[in-house]
């Protein structure tokens, strides 16, 4: 992780640990329109995620990542098939 994405990865990991789940299609959609961190920050009341919504390079990276892969790749390449937050962790690990 070379793009300073360690902290949001830990925040997402914390959400998963607490039982949070998001549809893969929703995480993909929000990433492609660059609103994912705003959405997650509001939904889970985590102000620190709003800071990453203000960093265009973070949203640009996720948009690029989701444009590179598609739904058929998620299970095969990243072992994720049901929780979009786990897919987000995979995307951030490969940053």
N, C-alpha and C positions, 0 to 999 in steps of 0.2 A: 504494500500500500504506500504509494509514493506521493499521493496527491493531498495529503493531510486529511484523509478520510477515516482515520482511526477512531476519532471521537464519535462521529455519527454511527459508525459500525457498532460501537459499544452501546450506544443508545438504542439502536434497533435490536441488538442482542438482548438488552434488558426487557424490551417490549415482548419479545418472543418468550423469554423466561417467565414473564407474568401471564403468559397464555394468549397474547395478542395474535390475531390472524387477519390477514388481508388477502383478498382474491388476487391471484397472479395477474389477471387481466386488468384489475384496477391499478396495481403497482406499475404495470407496463404503461397503461394509459396516462397516469399521472407523471411518470418519468418522461414520456414522449412529449407531453405538453409543459414540462418543466414546473410542475406544481406539487411534486411529491412531498418535499420537506414542509411546505406550507400546510398541506393536507394533514400529514402525520403530526406536525406540531400542534395544530388546532384540535384534531380528533383526540389525541392522547394528552393534551395540555403539557407539552414539553417545550418550553421556550427556547431551549438550546437548539432544537431542530430548526426553528425560525432563522437562526443565524446562518445555517447552511442554505436556506432558501435565498439568502441575500448574496451568496457567492455563485456567480454565474458558471464558473468552471465546474462546480459540483453537478449542477443540473445539466450542463453540456455533456459531461462525461456519461451520466446515466442515459441521456437521450441517445448518444452515440452507441452505448453498450446495447440498449434495447433495439436500436436499428440494426445492429450487427447480428443479433441472435433473434430467433423467433420461437414461438410456443413449442414446436417439436424438438428444439434443442435443449430446452430447460431440463427435462427429465434425464435425457441421455447424457448431456455434458455436465450438468451441475447437480444431479440427483435431487431435484426439487420438482414436486408435482402438485402440491396442494397449498402451500403458504407463500404468498408473495413476499413476505418479510424475509423468509429464508432465501429466496431468490435475490432479494436486495443485498443480503449479506454476501452472497456469492459474487455479485457484481462488484461490491465494494472491495472484496478481498483481491480481486483481479485488477484493481486500479493501480 
